[in-house]
Each structure stands twice: as C-alpha cells, then as structure tokens.
Amino acid sequence: MKNILLQTPDGGMLPQLLMFGAIILVFYFFMIRPQQKKASDQKKFREELTKGMYVVTIGGMHGKLVAIEGETVTLEVDRGVRLMFDKASISMEATMKMQKPKDIAG
C-alpha cells in the first residue's frame, strides 16, 4: 500500500509550462493592459486640453485654463490670480468627476 501512495505520474514539463503561461496571461490582462490603457487615455486628455476648460490638478487646485504653452498651462484660480502648472499635473479623473452633471434628488 505504501508504494502505491508514493507513486506519482510523470507529466513532464508541459503542464508546468502551461500553468506558467496562464499566469503570465492573467497578469497581462488584469494588470499591465489596463494600466497601459489608462496611461493612453491620460495622454489623449492632456493633448485635448483647450483654453476655457475648468480642470483640477493632481494636488486638488481647481481653475480655468487661460493659456497653454508647450508643456505648461496657466490656471486662473480666482480673479487676477494665475498659476503656472506642468501639463502632467492636470488630473483627468478629478476633472471628469467635476464636469459630470450632478443628480438632483427631488
């Protein structure tokens, strides 16, 4: 009886390689691909910035875009108060949340 329990079938390396390949595919589709899509969407958003848009920076500063020069933008945060930021500091997610119409519960 002891000999029967200790014997294991020798499947070779193929099942191990298939399992390793499956793990790589899962890792790609659940981690790498969504991150690449998010980065692509963020880049597209920054390229489509136009004067007059209301945006939010990564740090939470709200303002209106009054100038776009290369990789820098100028936000008007209050009348006569203008601040310069790098384009990379504009948050797509916070800006989209701010621009969505708010539901009115009646």
C-alpha positions as semicolon CSV with decimal commas, in nm:
position;residue;x (nm);y (nm);z (nm)
1;M;0,000;0,000;0,000
2;K;0,286;0,237;0,084
3;N;0,434;0,204;-0,266
4;I;0,102;0,289;-0,437
5;L;0,064;0,620;-0,250
6;L;0,420;0,734;-0,321
7;Q;0,395;0,683;-0,696
8;T;0,307;0,993;-0,896
9;P;0,253;1,014;-1,268
10;D;0,536;1,186;-1,453
11;G;0,369;1,451;-1,667
12;G;0,690;1,618;-1,776
13;M;0,733;1,992;-1,806
14;L;0,436;2,063;-2,032
15;P;0,177;2,111;-1,753
16;Q;0,418;2,337;-1,566
17;L;0,483;2,547;-1,877
18;L;0,111;2,574;-1,947
19;M;0,045;2,689;-1,590
20;F;0,327;2,945;-1,610
21;G;0,188;3,073;-1,942
22;A;-0,161;3,102;-1,794
23;I;-0,025;3,303;-1,501
24;I;0,152;3,541;-1,741
25;L;-0,167;3,589;-1,945
26;V;-0,373;3,663;-1,634
27;F;-0,108;3,909;-1,512
28;Y;-0,108;4,084;-1,852
29;F;-0,486;4,115;-1,889
30;F;-0,557;4,221;-1,530
31;M;-0,256;4,439;-1,452
32;I;-0,046;4,555;-1,748
33;R;-0,310;4,614;-2,016
34;P;-0,546;4,827;-1,801
35;Q;-0,251;5,039;-1,686
36;Q;-0,142;5,097;-2,047
37;K;-0,498;5,195;-2,145
38;K;-0,521;5,437;-1,852
39;A;-0,188;5,599;-1,946
40;S;-0,303;5,628;-2,309
41;D;-0,632;5,791;-2,206
42;Q;-0,447;6,035;-1,978
43;K;-0,209;6,132;-2,262
44;K;-0,501;6,185;-2,502
45;F;-0,679;6,401;-2,240
46;R;-0,371;6,622;-2,197
47;E;-0,339;6,667;-2,573
48;E;-0,704;6,778;-2,595
49;L;-0,679;7,050;-2,328
50;T;-0,817;7,380;-2,455
51;K;-0,843;7,732;-2,322
52;G;-1,152;7,790;-2,115
53;M;-1,173;7,437;-1,972
54;Y;-1,224;7,401;-1,598
55;V;-0,974;7,148;-1,465
56;V;-0,841;7,007;-1,140
57;T;-0,473;6,946;-1,071
58;I;-0,336;6,636;-0,905
59;G;-0,294;6,844;-0,589
60;G;-0,662;6,947;-0,593
61;M;-0,632;7,303;-0,729
62;H;-0,942;7,398;-0,932
63;G;-0,915;7,654;-1,206
64;K;-0,986;7,768;-1,558
65;L;-0,724;7,717;-1,829
66;V;-0,627;8,059;-1,964
67;A;-0,307;7,969;-2,151
68;I;-0,137;7,659;-2,286
69;E;0,228;7,691;-2,388
70;G;0,405;7,368;-2,474
71;E;0,415;7,154;-2,163
72;T;0,294;7,426;-1,923
73;V;-0,054;7,558;-1,858
74;T;-0,175;7,867;-1,676
75;L;-0,477;7,832;-1,448
76;E;-0,686;8,119;-1,325
77;V;-0,791;8,013;-0,976
78;D;-0,952;8,346;-0,880
79;R;-0,996;8,685;-1,044
80;G;-0,647;8,805;-1,128
81;V;-0,476;8,505;-0,966
82;R;-0,294;8,294;-1,223
83;L;-0,072;7,998;-1,151
84;M;0,151;7,803;-1,389
85;F;0,149;7,423;-1,381
86;D;0,303;7,145;-1,583
87;K;0,054;6,970;-1,813
88;A;0,130;6,642;-1,635
89;S;-0,018;6,784;-1,315
90;I;-0,369;6,807;-1,462
91;S;-0,577;6,518;-1,330
92;M;-0,810;6,360;-1,584
93;E;-1,013;6,169;-1,325
94;A;-1,077;6,465;-1,094
95;T;-1,162;6,689;-1,389
96;M;-1,411;6,437;-1,529
97;K;-1,576;6,399;-1,187
98;M;-1,607;6,777;-1,161
99;Q;-1,761;6,810;-1,509
100;K;-2,026;6,536;-1,468
101;P;-2,374;6,676;-1,407
102;K;-2,485;6,624;-1,052
103;D;-2,805;6,428;-0,993
104;I;-3,073;6,629;-0,818
105;A;-3,273;6,420;-0,574
106;G;-3,617;6,561;-0,553
